[in-house]
Amino acid sequence: MAEEWINKYVVVKRGDLNQYLNRDEYQQFQSLLEKVRKARLDQEGKYPQNYFVVNKDEPYAECVAMLIEAGWQKKDSKLKLDKFV
């Protein structure tokens, strides 16, 4: 996997939030997320995005990383997925 990849996102499993936070903590967490979402929209015009998340410990993680890197390198051309599978 690419060593130059930067850990720039925070991923929290919803089940963990429900299991480990009490109701007040969960509401505070949601409020903070909403504050960031609103600020990004108001100040930068950025709408929320959706992402796929891959656990780096899974056996297919290297393949997914290669596909992503190939997509970065060849945004204008079609990917041949059979090359990576």
RODOTI-328939 format. One line per 3 residues: number of its first residue (from 1); their letters; for each residue x, y, z of N, C-alpha, C, CB. Coordinates in Angstrom, 1 decimal, padded with zeros to 4 digits. Atoms other than C-alpha are relative to their C-alpha. Glycine has a CB too. Layout:
N
NUM = A = X:Y:Z:X:Y:Z:X:Y:Z:X:Y:Z  ... $
// end
This chain:
85
1 = MAE = 000.8:-001.2:000.0:000.0:000.0:000.0:000.9:001.2:000.0:-001.0:000.0:001.2  -000.8:-001.2:000.1:001.2:003.5:-000.7:000.4:000.6:001.3:-000.8:001.0:-000.8  -000.5:-000.6:-001.3:003.4:004.8:002.1:-000.3:001.4:000.1:001.5:-000.3:000.0 $
4 = EWI = 000.2:-001.5:000.0:002.7:008.4:001.1:-001.5:000.3:000.3:000.4:000.6:-001.3  001.4:-000.3:-000.3:-001.0:008.0:001.9:-000.1:000.7:001.4:-000.9:-001.3:000.0  000.0:-000.8:-001.3:-001.9:010.5:004.7:-001.3:-000.4:000.7:000.0:001.5:-000.3 $
7 = NKY = 001.2:000.3:-000.8:-004.3:009.6:007.5:-000.7:001.3:000.3:000.5:-000.7:001.4  000.6:-001.3:-000.2:-006.5:012.6:007.1:-001.5:-000.1:000.3:000.1:000.8:-001.3  001.4:000.2:-000.4:-009.9:011.2:008.0:-000.2:-000.7:001.3:-000.8:-000.8:-001.1 $
10 = VVV = 000.3:000.7:-001.2:-011.5:010.1:011.2:-001.2:-000.9:-000.3:-000.2:001.0:001.2  001.1:000.9:000.2:-013.8:007.1:011.0:-000.4:-000.6:001.3:000.4:-001.2:-001.0  000.5:000.5:-001.2:-016.0:006.1:013.9:-001.2:-000.9:-000.3:-000.4:001.1:001.0 $
13 = KRG = 001.1:001.0:000.2:-018.2:003.0:013.8:-001.2:000.5:000.8:000.5:-001.4:000.3  001.2:-000.4:-000.7:-021.8:004.0:014.6:-000.3:-000.9:001.2:-001.1:000.0:-001.0  000.3:000.9:-001.1:-022.2:000.9:016.7:000.9:000.3:001.2:000.3:-001.4:-000.5 $
16 = DLN = -000.9:-000.4:-001.2:-019.2:002.0:018.9:-000.6:001.2:000.7:001.4:000.2:-000.5  000.6:-001.2:-000.6:-020.9:005.4:019.4:-001.2:-000.4:000.9:-000.4:001.0:-001.0  001.2:000.4:-000.7:-024.1:003.7:020.5:000.4:-000.8:001.3:-000.9:-000.8:-000.9 $
19 = QYL = -000.4:000.9:-001.1:-022.2:001.2:022.7:000.7:000.7:001.1:000.8:-001.1:-000.5  -000.9:-000.6:-001.0:-019.7:003.5:024.4:-000.3:001.4:000.5:001.4:000.0:-000.6  000.3:-001.3:-000.4:-021.3:006.9:024.6:-001.4:000.0:000.7:000.0:001.0:-001.1 $
22 = NRD = 001.3:-000.1:-000.5:-024.2:007.8:026.8:-000.8:001.0:-000.9:000.0:000.5:001.5  000.8:-000.8:000.8:-027.1:009.8:025.4:000.5:001.4:-000.2:-001.4:000.0:000.6  -000.5:-001.4:000.0:-025.7:013.2:026.3:001.3:000.1:-000.9:000.3:000.6:001.4 $
25 = EYQ = -001.3:000.1:000.7:-022.2:012.3:024.9:-000.3:-000.1:-001.5:000.9:-001.1:000.5  000.3:000.3:001.4:-023.8:011.0:021.7:-000.6:001.3:-000.6:-001.0:-001.1:-000.1  000.5:-001.3:000.5:-025.8:014.3:021.3:001.0:001.0:-000.2:-001.1:000.5:000.9 $
28 = QFQ = -001.1:-001.0:000.1:-022.7:016.4:021.9:000.8:-000.4:-001.3:000.9:-000.1:001.2  -000.8:000.4:001.1:-020.8:014.3:019.3:-000.8:000.4:-001.3:000.2:-001.5:000.0  000.8:-000.3:001.1:-023.7:014.8:016.8:000.0:001.5:-000.3:-001.4:-000.5:000.1 $
31 = SLL = 000.0:-001.5:000.1:-023.7:018.6:017.5:001.3:000.5:-000.6:-000.2:000.6:001.4  -001.3:-000.3:000.6:-020.0:018.8:016.8:000.1:-000.3:-001.5:001.2:-000.7:000.8  000.0:000.3:001.5:-020.3:017.0:013.5:-000.9:001.0:-000.8:-000.5:-001.4:-000.2 $
34 = EKV = 000.9:-001.0:000.7:-023.2:019.3:012.5:000.7:001.3:-000.1:-001.3:000.1:000.8  -000.7:-001.2:000.1:-021.1:022.3:013.4:001.0:000.1:-001.1:000.7:000.3:001.4  -001.0:000.1:001.1:-018.3:021.2:011.1:-000.7:-000.1:-001.3:000.9:-001.3:000.2 $
37 = RKA = 000.7:000.1:001.3:-020.8:020.3:008.3:-000.5:001.3:-000.4:-001.2:-001.0:000.2  000.6:-001.3:000.4:-022.5:023.7:008.5:001.1:001.0:-000.3:-000.8:000.5:001.2  -001.1:-000.9:000.3:-019.2:025.6:008.6:000.6:-000.3:-001.3:001.1:-000.1:001.1 $
40 = RLD = -000.5:000.4:001.3:-017.9:023.7:005.6:-000.9:000.5:-001.1:000.2:-001.5:-000.2  000.9:-000.5:001.0:-021.0:024.6:003.7:-000.1:001.5:-000.1:-001.4:-000.6:000.3  000.1:-001.5:-000.1:-021.2:028.2:004.9:001.2:000.7:-000.5:-000.4:000.4:001.4 $
43 = QEG = -001.3:-000.7:000.2:-017.5:029.1:004.6:000.6:-000.4:-001.3:000.9:-000.2:001.1  -000.7:000.5:001.2:-016.4:026.9:001.7:-000.9:-000.5:-001.1:000.9:-001.1:000.4  001.0:000.5:001.0:-019.6:025.9:-000.1:000.1:-001.5:-000.3:000.2:000.7:-001.3 $
46 = KYP = -000.2:001.5:000.1:-018.7:022.2:000.5:-001.1:-000.8:000.6:001.3:-000.4:000.6  001.0:000.8:-000.5:-021.5:019.8:000.8:000.6:-001.3:000.6:-001.1:-000.4:-001.1  -000.5:001.2:-000.5:-021.1:016.6:002.8:000.3:-001.1:-001.1:-001.0:-000.6:001.0 $
49 = QNY = -000.4:001.0:001.0:-019.4:013.8:000.9:-000.2:-001.4:000.7:001.4:000.2:-000.5  000.1:001.4:-000.5:-019.8:010.0:001.2:001.2:-000.7:-000.4:-001.3:-000.7:-000.5  -001.2:000.7:000.3:-016.9:007.7:001.3:-000.1:-001.5:000.2:001.2:000.5:000.9 $
52 = FVV = -000.1:001.4:-000.3:-016.1:004.0:001.1:001.2:-000.1:001.0:000.3:-000.9:-001.3  -001.1:000.2:-000.9:-014.0:002.8:004.0:000.4:-001.4:000.0:-000.5:000.4:001.5  -000.6:001.3:000.1:-011.7:-000.1:003.8:001.0:-000.2:001.2:000.8:-000.3:-001.3 $
55 = NKD = -000.9:000.3:-001.1:-010.0:-001.7:006.9:001.3:-000.5:-000.6:-000.7:-001.1:000.9  -001.3:000.4:000.6:-006.3:-001.9:006.0:000.4:-001.4:000.4:001.0:001.0:000.5  -000.4:001.3:-000.4:-006.1:-005.2:007.8:-000.6:-001.1:-000.8:-000.3:-000.2:001.5 $
58 = EPY = 000.7:001.0:000.8:-008.4:-007.0:005.4:000.9:-000.4:-001.2:-001.3:000.6:-000.6  -000.8:000.5:001.0:-006.8:-009.2:002.8:-000.1:000.7:-001.4:-000.2:-001.5:-000.2  000.3:-000.7:001.3:-008.3:-007.2:-000.1:000.4:001.5:000.0:-001.4:-000.1:-000.4 $
61 = AEC = -000.4:-001.4:-000.2:-007.0:-003.8:001.2:001.0:000.4:-001.1:000.4:000.3:001.4  -001.1:-000.4:001.0:-003.9:-003.8:-001.1:-000.6:000.1:-001.4:001.1:-001.1:000.0  000.7:000.0:001.3:-006.1:-004.5:-004.1:-000.8:001.3:-000.2:-000.9:-001.2:-000.3 $
64 = VAM = 000.8:-001.2:000.0:-008.4:-001.6:-003.2:000.9:001.2:-000.1:-000.9:000.1:001.2  -000.9:-001.1:000.1:-005.5:000.7:-002.7:000.6:000.2:-001.4:001.2:-000.2:001.0  -000.6:000.0:001.4:-004.0:-000.2:-006.1:-001.1:000.6:-000.9:000.4:-001.4:-000.4 $
67 = LIE = 001.1:-000.6:000.8:-007.4:000.6:-007.7:-000.1:001.5:000.2:-001.3:-000.7:000.3  000.1:-001.5:-000.3:-007.6:004.0:-006.0:001.2:000.7:-000.6:000.0:000.2:001.5  -001.2:-000.6:000.6:-004.0:004.8:-007.0:-000.1:000.1:-001.5:001.3:-000.7:000.4 $
70 = AGW = 000.2:000.0:001.5:-004.7:003.8:-010.6:-001.0:001.0:-000.4:-000.4:-001.4:-000.5  001.0:-001.0:000.3:-007.7:006.0:-010.6:000.5:001.4:000.1:-001.2:-000.1:000.9  -000.6:-001.3:-000.1:-005.7:008.9:-009.4:000.9:000.3:-001.2:000.9:000.2:001.3 $
73 = QKK = -000.9:-000.1:001.0:-003.1:008.3:-012.1:-000.7:000.1:-001.4:001.0:-001.1:000.0  000.7:000.1:001.4:-005.6:007.7:-015.0:-001.4:000.4:000.1:000.1:-001.5:-000.5  001.4:-000.5:-000.1:-008.6:009.8:-014.2:-000.8:000.1:-001.3:000.0:001.4:000.7 $
76 = DSK = 000.6:-000.2:001.3:-009.3:010.4:-017.9:-000.2:-001.3:-000.8:000.8:001.0:-000.8  000.2:001.2:000.8:-009.1:006.8:-019.0:-000.7:-001.1:000.9:001.4:-000.6:-000.4  000.7:001.1:-000.7:-011.1:003.6:-018.1:001.0:-000.9:000.7:-000.9:-000.7:-001.0 $
79 = LKL = -000.8:001.0:-000.7:-009.7:001.3:-015.5:-000.3:-001.4:-000.5:-000.1:000.1:001.5  000.3:001.4:000.3:-009.3:-002.4:-016.4:000.1:-000.7:001.4:001.1:-000.6:-001.0  000.1:000.6:-001.3:-010.4:-004.0:-013.1:000.7:-001.4:000.0:-001.4:000.0:000.5 $
82 = DKF = -000.6:001.4:000.0:-009.2:-007.5:-014.2:001.5:000.0:000.3:-000.4:-000.7:-001.3  -001.4:-000.2:-000.3:-005.7:-006.2:-013.9:000.4:-000.2:001.5:000.5:001.3:-000.5  -000.3:000.0:-001.5:-006.0:-006.0:-010.1:-000.6:-001.1:000.7:-000.5:001.3:000.5 $
85 = V = 000.8:001.0:-000.7:-008.3:-008.9:-009.3:000.7:-001.4:-000.2:-001.4:000.0:-000.4 $
// end
